[in-house]
Every structure is written in structure tokens, then in C-alpha cells.
């Protein structure tokens, strides 16, 4: 397992620079004042001004910095040293008050030694974790009593379909209940294509709704929100169409499957 994690870490270290420079994240637009957090995330987060927020798997920090722009006191955590370095540089460039710390999920509380009113993680995060038990325990120990966690990510059902088909057909490619690592090798990411990556091998894991929810419950949290959405925050399949609200949907108004999952839980007082 360590071999898989280190391969992923090397990959994410390498893609920080092209992600920072590419159009997908529009860093220059953010610096100029363009918001990063979409309406779904904003709704889920609620009022955060003045609150301590822990942002897990923050990559190079744009969403964390947007939390600061909204008045929160955020700490962004990522396992990539280069991502954390880039996030700190952006914080200095923008003058936004956010801290960034390198730590792997499962080791956050041990690294930080503090608690938060809100833990937040979103979009393309769970698939990089080999298991969710330590993830949920880490979240629970990082929360103040009465604090809550907000998780928004790909719906597990959407993860089983072929993500390379262009004909609009939903055809199962990946087993829903797969528990072993899936190996991928490609010279592109969701954000940038045509790269010449040295570290082009990555490993991902499937996580069923049951695993996501039960890991939080078994960590002592109380589930408060479980919602499914027929749209995605990025082009999950090549044939998705982008609406005026910025979200991606199946063509012709189809609502065949859920594309996003939102889970929220609280730590009992």
C-alpha cells in the first residue's frame, strides 16, 4: 500500500506546476477576485465567517484561500509537499490568511494537534484513499464537539461507468464493490492534457455509499445530510454538457444516474 501512496504522491507533486499554470484552475482569475467555490459548496458550508475550517486534500490551495476570502480561518492540508509550497506562495501573493500543512489523511490530527468547527473536503478526493476508516477517525478527532464535516464528491454510482466513451451510452466498466487498487497510466489529468509526466502511474480505489456513511458513523459522528445530484462539477464523461450554472449534466436533460454525493455529519456535544 505504501508503494501505491508514494506513486500517487510523486504524481501529485509533479502535476502541481501544470495545474497552477493551466486554464482549468484559472489562478489569475482567482487572484483578480473570481470565486472558486461553486453554489453547491457554498450552500453546504453555510455561514463560515470567523470559523475555524479544516480543508482536507486541498491540492495547491485555491479553495482553501476562497474560504479565507469568505471570512473563515482555514487550514489546508495535503500530502504533496509541492502542493503545500505552491499554496503558501499563493497565500503570500494574495494576502489571504490561510495556513497550509503537509500531512496525509489519517495523520492530520497527529500533525496539527488542534480541532475545528468545520472539516471540509470535495471533488475528486475519496478515490485517492485506500480505505476510509482512518479518514473518518481523523475527521472525528479534528472536530470540536458540535462541529460538522461536509463531504461533496463523485457519486459512487457514477464511478462505475466508462469515462472514455463519447457516444452518450452509460456502460459499466469498473466494479462498484471493488476493494483493490485500480492502476492507471496516462499523460494527462482532469485539468491538463498532453503532458510529459515522469510519474504517470496512479492508483485509485472505489468506495461505496455504505463505506462512506458507515465509516463516519463508526467514528462516532451523527449523519445529518445525505443528498444526490444529477450533475457534476467537472466533465466526468466526455459527452456531458455544461449548463449556464457551470455544472455538467447528461445530454438531452437525462437524469439517469446521480453524479454527485453530499454527506454531512456532526460530532455529538
Steps between C-alpha positions, in 0.01 A plus 500: 500500500786740578628445147164610358482808722853605413428458128197725541698752703769520232230550237329779694832667571568505127162634386495800733691721255287423189181529704615834640577629151202349312158639415299250708571668833517854359739616769534846353121537504494397865771750588292767327200413721316220319349256755604134500232334711187416301140559621456140619808521722402846625155371593645201684757704691250758619622793709872457566618852574732493798490122524794261512482277190718203413520430126623147424680409175523866402744457206670838446251689709258699284185378675666548839587857407141556386389391848726773637352749256158411645623587846591157636822411680607205287775242516567310178658155515650295219745211478697664218790717614502688170127570525541642850793713385295635207205569731718699737635702207145580387401600852792743508416631153133560580547613858230257612540354847512123472742244639621201300641181647637184341333191644345181369138422575499290816786702650344847506409518869838359597666768284286800594396425857198731484127484432261683268138606472480364146687241294451529125607285205372493144529387139733218407621421849372163622625303200861565612449337841556124534255477792269736686521378859810708586360789292181512706683460832733784405202721421331412829808583706547828311148622579391704798202356690202617295722550196406362159655349191392573142595252227408563136640266239423279202203278567630143533248384238646740245844348552411163347437625145746527212645849521649490148185430297380787284172363367285585802457139606548410865682169501641341815879479497606493867355270771303691764617273782866486396731532800843459341697783344430588137813591305495776238769630272453811288669821392210723600294601799143626541644852469776481237560275199807423292745491787838329507479358850781305658258370764207398282381197701231554763281281719139560597238323708123457481291590805133406523243725668482245780872535570489881496203527735590214733858619544369833631241334724753252641733791576230632736348767275128550440378520142298813425493532120504249214420644157551396138520726196453433124791727408877509541745778579731394217477312170482152646420342161591650160133529398384708797367845419568811704205708614478872565553428870842348425403143587528206258201280414403208279380611154134557410402571857554138605501427873600134472745486788628714787833668430576670831460393862483731801540364852504701820543384858547657842704408806270464802540758775 
